Amino acid sequence: MAVTKTVAIDGREVTFRASAAIPRLYRNQFHQDIYRDSNDLQKGIDENNAESSRLDIFSLELFENIAWLMAKHADKAVPGSPEEWLDEFSTFSIYEILPQIIDLWGINIEQQVASKKTADDRAGNDHPALSFAVRTDRSFDQRA
């Protein structure tokens, strides 16, 4: 189930959408892992103090890419590249927008976890012997 959030940017309303498709869309578009990138980005920003944040150009580009992808996911009329989309704004503050996107992404993850737990409960998969986890090497491992 997708989650949307509308944020005022440069005097206009922009809708962002997060869903289970975002990691795949991000990987296909930018050939990167959104989880790793968003974690790196969040480490570099101090929400309470813009001057103490450690953001470099790479972090700014990550933020712009994630914001564009979530806006494009919400509205197909959004231009086809982050550059074209950003050109529509005179200001685009990472310190105002990033916390909103992080909140949206967090809500989406919480809903996915709750949905999976509900589905597992309905299927009777609450027994540890019936659960399997996918390891990072893509092999399956039975949970103990």
C-alpha positions as CSV (number, residue, x, y, z in Angstrom):
1,M,0.0,0.0,0.0
2,A,1.4,3.3,-1.1
3,V,1.7,6.3,1.2
4,T,1.7,9.9,0.0
5,K,2.6,13.2,1.6
6,T,2.2,16.8,0.2
7,V,4.9,19.3,1.0
8,A,5.0,23.0,0.2
9,I,8.1,23.8,-1.9
10,D,8.8,27.2,-3.2
11,G,5.2,28.2,-2.9
12,R,3.6,25.2,-4.5
13,E,2.3,21.9,-3.3
14,V,4.4,18.8,-4.3
15,T,3.1,15.3,-3.6
16,F,5.6,12.5,-2.8
17,R,4.7,8.9,-2.8
18,A,6.4,5.9,-1.1
19,S,5.6,2.3,-1.8
20,A,7.3,-1.1,-2.1
21,A,8.2,-0.2,-5.7
22,I,10.6,2.7,-4.7
23,P,13.7,0.5,-4.0
24,R,13.3,-1.1,-7.5
25,L,12.6,2.2,-9.2
26,Y,15.6,3.8,-7.5
27,R,17.9,0.9,-8.4
28,N,16.7,0.9,-12.0
29,Q,17.0,4.6,-12.4
30,F,20.3,5.3,-10.5
31,H,22.0,1.9,-10.2
32,Q,22.3,2.4,-6.5
33,D,20.7,0.9,-3.3
34,I,18.2,3.4,-1.8
35,Y,18.6,1.9,1.7
36,R,22.4,2.4,1.8
37,D,22.1,5.9,0.1
38,S,19.3,7.1,2.4
39,N,21.2,5.8,5.5
40,D,24.4,7.7,4.4
41,L,22.3,10.8,3.7
42,Q,20.6,10.7,7.1
43,K,23.9,10.3,8.9
44,G,25.1,13.5,7.3
45,I,22.2,15.8,8.3
46,D,21.5,17.2,11.6
47,E,17.8,18.1,11.5
48,N,18.1,20.6,14.3
49,N,21.1,22.6,13.1
50,A,21.9,23.1,9.4
51,E,25.4,24.5,10.3
52,S,26.5,21.3,12.1
53,S,25.4,19.0,9.3
54,R,28.1,17.3,7.2
55,L,26.6,17.3,3.7
56,D,28.7,17.1,0.6
57,I,27.7,17.4,-3.0
58,F,27.2,13.7,-3.3
59,S,24.7,13.8,-0.4
60,L,22.8,16.7,-2.0
61,E,22.6,14.7,-5.2
62,L,21.3,11.7,-3.3
63,F,18.6,13.8,-1.7
64,E,17.6,15.4,-5.0
65,N,17.4,12.0,-6.7
66,I,15.2,10.4,-3.9
67,A,12.9,13.5,-3.8
68,W,12.5,13.5,-7.6
69,L,11.8,9.7,-7.7
70,M,9.1,10.0,-5.0
71,A,7.6,13.0,-6.7
72,K,7.6,11.2,-10.0
73,H,6.1,8.1,-8.4
74,A,3.2,10.3,-7.1
75,D,2.7,12.3,-10.3
76,K,3.6,11.0,-13.8
77,A,3.6,14.7,-15.1
78,V,6.8,15.4,-13.1
79,P,9.6,15.9,-15.7
80,G,11.7,13.0,-16.7
81,S,14.9,13.9,-14.9
82,P,15.8,15.3,-11.5
83,E,17.5,18.2,-13.3
84,E,14.4,19.2,-15.3
85,W,12.3,18.9,-12.2
86,L,14.6,20.9,-10.0
87,D,14.7,23.6,-12.6
88,E,11.0,24.3,-11.8
89,F,11.9,25.7,-8.4
90,S,13.9,28.8,-7.3
91,T,14.6,27.2,-3.9
92,F,14.7,23.6,-2.8
93,S,15.9,23.3,0.8
94,I,17.3,19.9,1.9
95,Y,16.8,20.9,5.6
96,E,13.0,21.5,5.1
97,I,12.2,18.7,2.6
98,L,14.5,15.8,3.7
99,P,12.9,15.3,7.1
100,Q,9.4,15.1,5.5
101,I,10.7,12.5,3.0
102,I,12.3,10.5,5.8
103,D,9.0,10.5,7.7
104,L,7.1,9.4,4.6
105,W,9.6,6.5,4.0
106,G,9.4,5.5,7.6
107,I,5.6,5.3,7.5
108,N,5.8,3.2,4.4
109,I,8.2,0.8,6.0
110,E,6.1,0.5,9.1
111,Q,3.0,-0.3,7.0
112,Q,4.9,-2.9,5.0
113,V,6.1,-4.6,8.2
114,A,2.6,-4.5,9.7
115,S,1.0,-5.8,6.5
116,K,3.5,-8.7,6.3
117,K,2.9,-9.6,10.0
118,T,-0.8,-9.6,9.5
119,A,-0.5,-11.8,6.4
120,D,1.8,-14.2,8.2
121,D,-0.6,-14.4,11.1
122,R,-3.5,-15.1,8.8
123,A,-1.4,-17.8,7.0
124,G,-0.4,-19.3,10.4
125,N,3.3,-18.5,9.8
126,D,3.9,-17.4,13.3
127,H,5.9,-20.6,14.1
128,P,9.7,-20.0,13.8
129,A,10.2,-23.3,12.0
130,L,8.0,-22.1,9.2
131,S,9.8,-18.8,8.6
132,F,12.7,-18.3,6.3
133,A,14.9,-15.2,5.9
134,V,16.8,-14.2,2.8
135,R,20.4,-13.6,3.4
136,T,22.5,-11.0,1.7
137,D,24.2,-13.6,-0.4
138,R,20.7,-14.4,-1.7
139,S,20.6,-17.9,-0.3
140,F,17.8,-19.0,2.0
141,D,18.4,-19.7,5.7
142,Q,15.9,-21.2,8.1
143,R,15.4,-19.1,11.2
144,A,16.1,-20.8,14.5
